[in-house]
Amino acid sequence: MKKNFLVLAAALTCAVSLAACGGSKKEEAAAGGTLKLVTNAEFPPYEYHDSAVTGPAGNDIVGIDIEIGAAVAEKMGKTLEIEDIAFDSIIPELQSGKADIGLAGMTVTEDRKQNVDFSETYATAVQSIIVTKDSDIAGPDDLAGKKIGVQQGTTGDIFASDDFGDENVERYPKGVDAVQALVQGKIDAVIIDHEPAKVFAGDNDSLVLLDTAYAEEEYAIAVKKGNTELLDQVNAALKELKDSGKLDEIVAKYITAE
């Protein structure tokens, strides 16, 4: 009863003085500020849409990276804001200052380090190969001369292009689009991160995930190049999450030991 009375009293106070209540919210937001995260929510379990779940930013985007971003924002005393964009638009958004951090299963590469700064690594990942069950592809060496599907702008795209040539790589806006092309027989294989690969292969009886890894990589949070203040804050928050075991807890929520 006491709780209900207090809630009612607060509501009446707002009703009597709307401007004051609104001003309080603005002051609160200004005090902590907003941390804008850009991602590409087509990469389960790191980031994806789930209409049955409300994510930490009040929308339906969930996943490992999203929860890490929310935890980092909380450590920094900021409110998290998320924007879902094309993967290859993430770095330009950071460079322009339209976003603060990029969290999208983004691998640290020398080329990307020319354009953005990276935090300490928060995950180690493996690039894997998906093929149809009747395929003669048994490992990376068998990909020569084959049509390989990738998500545009990802490390799967970069590695496959370097190894097998642009003429053998088919680029798709989303990983799921590449997988669908494989099912339809338009391409011979898909190269993508191991965790989403497990999801995609597990959802289709005609596909198989090869045991041999294609490549290994490290994921980190991207920030605008030269923004050392923000980078230091992100690294400090990540260290706290690692030391407390919270980071492992987030990962374990989405990835179970095999």
PyMOL commands that set and color helices and strands:
alter all, ss='L'
color gray80, all
select helices_A, chain A and resi 2-16+18-32+64-76+87-96+110-113+140-143+155-164+166-168+175-183+194-202+228-244+246-254
alter helices_A, ss='H'
color red, helices_A
select strands_A, chain A and resi 34-39+42-43+47-49+61-62+79-84+101-102+116-118+123-132+148-151+169-172+189-193+207-209+215-219+222-224
alter strands_A, ss='S'
color yellow, strands_A
deselect
rebuild
show_as cartoon
